[in-house]
Amino acid sequence: MRAVDIIQKKRNGGSLTNEELSFLIQGYSRGEIPDYQMSAWAMAVFFRGMNAGETAALTMAMAESGDLVDLTPIRGIKVDKHSTGGVGDKTSLVIGPLVASCGVPVAKMSGRGLGHTGGTIDKMESMAGFRSELSREDFIAQVNDIGVAIIGQSGNLAPADKKLYALRDVTATVESIPLIASSVMSKKIAAGADAIVLDVKTGSGAFMKTLDDSEKLAMAMVEIGTQVGRRTAALISDMDQPLGFAIGNALEVREAIDTLHGRGPDDLTSLCIALASHMVVLGGQAGSLEEAEAMLREKLRSGEALAKFKQFVAAQGGNPDVADDATLLPQAPHIVEVPAPKSGHVHAIQAEELGLAAMLLGAGRETKDSVIDYAVGITLQRKVGEEVREGQTIALLHVREEGAAVQAVLKRVQEAYTIDEAAVLPSPLLLSIVT
Ligand code: URA
């Protein structure tokens, strides 16, 4: 077999066999197929696409390029959740303990933030003492013991995807639905869950800007799951404005805790319930989504989900008292008000811009090696649909020190808001479900 023939076949619109795709991925992983041939192949896929069988075969080849996590020592049906990345997305912090309190084991590997998106691991580490590195044995024992553990992704999970993704990034081949779908699913499959619930974000702050593309991506990922025997559901949710009010690590932990207390923002609460309902059904603890939702609301009302959060934080070395006393979380020394530049109704909030603004304050990483400040970030005071008068506060900046750089961020936050005279309704949060 020769890489050049495989590239030519795809360039001419042919379908690749499992053997051809394995040859390509294995050869690339071992350094036998050079970047220039892989780039040419990725570009051919970009223009010609891949059918469902090819996409599943590529996914499995990439999953098998590294560790395949064995979660079989954990009792029960393990259900993972994955978000395609948004701004203010702290759902995993709520859903992990919430779903575990319903008897579905959550053995989750999460990532760190980069650029405008945050990462669950950074958020959790804003709780002093929290350990996101556990040995495989401790990880499994903790899930069997209390039902939930969340750790950082192992370095050797789908390494072929890591290499290919970096190549796609510099060869303008990221925006291909089969390549994105196989990239995401290869990591989820390698992470070992029996079933997967995907939160596909759509809108200004998301990877996929249109509902049509988001649905295509969701369908491609559900199809991969089906083909490789992992039950998969995908929910498409709006990312035309940040989720909840808080952007920034400790600020988001605080909002997640509020949600577990039952007093979180409506959008965040409903999205957590929707995703968690699918997880509870796939995990076999409820016969229908309605039954799952009732169970989840009761776990929030009764305080069982919050108690599970405390157990989880304590098990991983953090102080569980943060759940009752938010002042134990890092807090920024200064708060700067962002005034509305004009009167009217909020029509849109560019989520990506706010993610970048929070990053510039120090909440996120500009490069992989940037050091982050857990305390800083942004809390929104007005969201889409709300009325505001000129000069009223639309957002608060939580900052380490005041100065010109903060004023530049303030301007950026103002510009991220579209304020217009006409009244407007926010778009629905949950746009579509693919199963
Ligand atoms: N996220 C991934 O993990 N892979 C992609 O290809 C795009 C987004």
Residues whose N, C-alpha, C, O or C-beta is under 5 A from the ligand:
A	BS01	URA	V174 L179 I180 S183 V184
